């Protein structure tokens, strides 16, 4: 769930690009890019942190994930 939704802020379709990037990262790496021990730590990480993208992923995939995450897909 995108930070805007968790914070109950206004949002648009760009949150779907963010969610798509997170899903792709999780499928490609087998890891959640915001893994934390408690539910509240997980939510706080989504709101405050950048996703942890494994450096061993393909360079093109890393580039795509950074594009959809940083500007909510506006550069795609």
Biotite code that builds the C-alpha atoms (Angstrom):
import biotite.structure as struc

atoms = struc.array([
    struc.Atom([0.000, 0.000, 0.000], chain_id="A", res_id=1, res_name="UNK", atom_name="CA", element="C"),
    struc.Atom([1.447, 3.361, -1.033], chain_id="A", res_id=2, res_name="UNK", atom_name="CA", element="C"),
    struc.Atom([2.457, 5.946, 1.589], chain_id="A", res_id=3, res_name="UNK", atom_name="CA", element="C"),
    struc.Atom([-0.297, 8.348, 0.519], chain_id="A", res_id=4, res_name="UNK", atom_name="CA", element="C"),
    struc.Atom([-2.950, 5.741, 1.216], chain_id="A", res_id=5, res_name="UNK", atom_name="CA", element="C"),
    struc.Atom([-1.471, 4.793, 4.598], chain_id="A", res_id=6, res_name="UNK", atom_name="CA", element="C"),
    struc.Atom([-1.372, 8.470, 5.571], chain_id="A", res_id=7, res_name="UNK", atom_name="CA", element="C"),
    struc.Atom([-4.928, 8.983, 4.300], chain_id="A", res_id=8, res_name="UNK", atom_name="CA", element="C"),
    struc.Atom([-3.730, 11.767, 1.992], chain_id="A", res_id=9, res_name="UNK", atom_name="CA", element="C"),
    struc.Atom([-5.248, 12.551, -1.401], chain_id="A", res_id=10, res_name="UNK", atom_name="CA", element="C"),
    struc.Atom([-3.821, 10.323, -4.114], chain_id="A", res_id=11, res_name="UNK", atom_name="CA", element="C"),
    struc.Atom([-4.206, 9.486, -7.781], chain_id="A", res_id=12, res_name="UNK", atom_name="CA", element="C"),
    struc.Atom([-3.363, 6.638, -10.132], chain_id="A", res_id=13, res_name="UNK", atom_name="CA", element="C"),
    struc.Atom([0.365, 7.202, -9.525], chain_id="A", res_id=14, res_name="UNK", atom_name="CA", element="C"),
    struc.Atom([0.080, 5.083, -6.368], chain_id="A", res_id=15, res_name="UNK", atom_name="CA", element="C"),
    struc.Atom([-0.582, 2.142, -8.691], chain_id="A", res_id=16, res_name="UNK", atom_name="CA", element="C"),
    struc.Atom([2.837, 2.653, -10.341], chain_id="A", res_id=17, res_name="UNK", atom_name="CA", element="C"),
    struc.Atom([4.456, 2.682, -6.908], chain_id="A", res_id=18, res_name="UNK", atom_name="CA", element="C"),
    struc.Atom([2.632, -0.509, -5.911], chain_id="A", res_id=19, res_name="UNK", atom_name="CA", element="C"),
    struc.Atom([3.564, -2.129, -9.223], chain_id="A", res_id=20, res_name="UNK", atom_name="CA", element="C"),
    struc.Atom([7.250, -1.376, -8.600], chain_id="A", res_id=21, res_name="UNK", atom_name="CA", element="C"),
    struc.Atom([7.093, -2.797, -5.083], chain_id="A", res_id=22, res_name="UNK", atom_name="CA", element="C"),
    struc.Atom([5.371, -5.936, -6.385], chain_id="A", res_id=23, res_name="UNK", atom_name="CA", element="C"),
    struc.Atom([7.960, -6.391, -9.163], chain_id="A", res_id=24, res_name="UNK", atom_name="CA", element="C"),
    struc.Atom([10.787, -5.954, -6.648], chain_id="A", res_id=25, res_name="UNK", atom_name="CA", element="C"),
    struc.Atom([9.244, -8.519, -4.305], chain_id="A", res_id=26, res_name="UNK", atom_name="CA", element="C"),
    struc.Atom([8.731, -11.053, -7.116], chain_id="A", res_id=27, res_name="UNK", atom_name="CA", element="C"),
    struc.Atom([12.227, -10.555, -8.574], chain_id="A", res_id=28, res_name="UNK", atom_name="CA", element="C"),
    struc.Atom([14.089, -10.683, -5.272], chain_id="A", res_id=29, res_name="UNK", atom_name="CA", element="C"),
    struc.Atom([11.852, -12.865, -3.138], chain_id="A", res_id=30, res_name="UNK", atom_name="CA", element="C"),
    struc.Atom([12.086, -10.231, -0.410], chain_id="A", res_id=31, res_name="UNK", atom_name="CA", element="C"),
    struc.Atom([9.835, -7.418, 0.737], chain_id="A", res_id=32, res_name="UNK", atom_name="CA", element="C"),
    struc.Atom([11.658, -4.102, 0.141], chain_id="A", res_id=33, res_name="UNK", atom_name="CA", element="C"),
    struc.Atom([10.172, -2.760, 3.395], chain_id="A", res_id=34, res_name="UNK", atom_name="CA", element="C"),
    struc.Atom([10.554, -5.797, 5.667], chain_id="A", res_id=35, res_name="UNK", atom_name="CA", element="C"),
    struc.Atom([10.324, -4.932, 9.362], chain_id="A", res_id=36, res_name="UNK", atom_name="CA", element="C"),
    struc.Atom([9.528, -6.950, 12.481], chain_id="A", res_id=37, res_name="UNK", atom_name="CA", element="C"),
    struc.Atom([6.271, -5.337, 13.575], chain_id="A", res_id=38, res_name="UNK", atom_name="CA", element="C"),
    struc.Atom([3.283, -4.034, 11.652], chain_id="A", res_id=39, res_name="UNK", atom_name="CA", element="C"),
    struc.Atom([3.915, -0.477, 12.880], chain_id="A", res_id=40, res_name="UNK", atom_name="CA", element="C"),
    struc.Atom([7.613, -0.606, 11.886], chain_id="A", res_id=41, res_name="UNK", atom_name="CA", element="C"),
    struc.Atom([6.522, -1.857, 8.459], chain_id="A", res_id=42, res_name="UNK", atom_name="CA", element="C"),
    struc.Atom([4.052, 1.016, 8.009], chain_id="A", res_id=43, res_name="UNK", atom_name="CA", element="C"),
    struc.Atom([6.564, 3.590, 9.284], chain_id="A", res_id=44, res_name="UNK", atom_name="CA", element="C"),
    struc.Atom([9.168, 2.260, 6.850], chain_id="A", res_id=45, res_name="UNK", atom_name="CA", element="C"),
    struc.Atom([6.799, 2.582, 3.884], chain_id="A", res_id=46, res_name="UNK", atom_name="CA", element="C"),
    struc.Atom([6.008, 6.176, 4.862], chain_id="A", res_id=47, res_name="UNK", atom_name="CA", element="C"),
    struc.Atom([9.543, 7.306, 5.743], chain_id="A", res_id=48, res_name="UNK", atom_name="CA", element="C"),
    struc.Atom([12.072, 5.138, 3.904], chain_id="A", res_id=49, res_name="UNK", atom_name="CA", element="C"),
    struc.Atom([13.069, 4.339, 0.358], chain_id="A", res_id=50, res_name="UNK", atom_name="CA", element="C"),
    struc.Atom([12.504, 0.699, -0.617], chain_id="A", res_id=51, res_name="UNK", atom_name="CA", element="C"),
    struc.Atom([15.540, -1.550, -0.230], chain_id="A", res_id=52, res_name="UNK", atom_name="CA", element="C"),
    struc.Atom([16.318, -2.735, -3.761], chain_id="A", res_id=53, res_name="UNK", atom_name="CA", element="C"),
    struc.Atom([18.885, -5.560, -3.817], chain_id="A", res_id=54, res_name="UNK", atom_name="CA", element="C"),
    struc.Atom([22.008, -4.537, -5.728], chain_id="A", res_id=55, res_name="UNK", atom_name="CA", element="C"),
    struc.Atom([22.294, -7.997, -7.313], chain_id="A", res_id=56, res_name="UNK", atom_name="CA", element="C"),
    struc.Atom([19.152, -7.453, -9.415], chain_id="A", res_id=57, res_name="UNK", atom_name="CA", element="C"),
    struc.Atom([19.637, -6.768, -13.117], chain_id="A", res_id=58, res_name="UNK", atom_name="CA", element="C"),
    struc.Atom([20.705, -3.162, -13.805], chain_id="A", res_id=59, res_name="UNK", atom_name="CA", element="C"),
    struc.Atom([17.761, -2.554, -16.147], chain_id="A", res_id=60, res_name="UNK", atom_name="CA", element="C"),
    struc.Atom([15.320, -3.783, -13.518], chain_id="A", res_id=61, res_name="UNK", atom_name="CA", element="C"),
    struc.Atom([16.904, -1.576, -10.851], chain_id="A", res_id=62, res_name="UNK", atom_name="CA", element="C"),
    struc.Atom([16.612, 1.391, -13.218], chain_id="A", res_id=63, res_name="UNK", atom_name="CA", element="C"),
    struc.Atom([12.911, 0.644, -13.815], chain_id="A", res_id=64, res_name="UNK", atom_name="CA", element="C"),
    struc.Atom([12.195, 0.229, -10.099], chain_id="A", res_id=65, res_name="UNK", atom_name="CA", element="C"),
    struc.Atom([13.854, 3.548, -9.313], chain_id="A", res_id=66, res_name="UNK", atom_name="CA", element="C"),
    struc.Atom([11.820, 5.291, -12.015], chain_id="A", res_id=67, res_name="UNK", atom_name="CA", element="C"),
    struc.Atom([8.446, 3.998, -10.854], chain_id="A", res_id=68, res_name="UNK", atom_name="CA", element="C"),
    struc.Atom([9.303, 4.632, -7.218], chain_id="A", res_id=69, res_name="UNK", atom_name="CA", element="C"),
    struc.Atom([10.881, 8.062, -7.275], chain_id="A", res_id=70, res_name="UNK", atom_name="CA", element="C"),
    struc.Atom([8.352, 9.900, -9.408], chain_id="A", res_id=71, res_name="UNK", atom_name="CA", element="C"),
    struc.Atom([5.375, 7.592, -9.108], chain_id="A", res_id=72, res_name="UNK", atom_name="CA", element="C"),
    struc.Atom([5.696, 6.449, -12.699], chain_id="A", res_id=73, res_name="UNK", atom_name="CA", element="C"),
    struc.Atom([5.491, 9.897, -14.259], chain_id="A", res_id=74, res_name="UNK", atom_name="CA", element="C"),
    struc.Atom([8.670, 9.236, -16.264], chain_id="A", res_id=75, res_name="UNK", atom_name="CA", element="C"),
    struc.Atom([7.509, 5.934, -17.750], chain_id="A", res_id=76, res_name="UNK", atom_name="CA", element="C"),
])
